[in-house]
């Protein structure tokens, strides 16, 4: 499970970087960032935090047994 969570963490981090760069490059000075891109960015943050927590918990639980 730790390997899967780590892979999800890496891919979500890459997606976060790509979405962040797209937001920076396509921002409209008059209207601000796109709400859809903000949703994608926040979704990737939630996935990153969840997969990191699962990876750490899995590592901790595997070392305890």
Secondary structure by P-SEA (a helix, b strand, c coil): caaaaaaaaaaaaaaaaaaaaaaaacccccccccaaaaaaaaaaaaaaaaaaaaaaaaaaaaaac
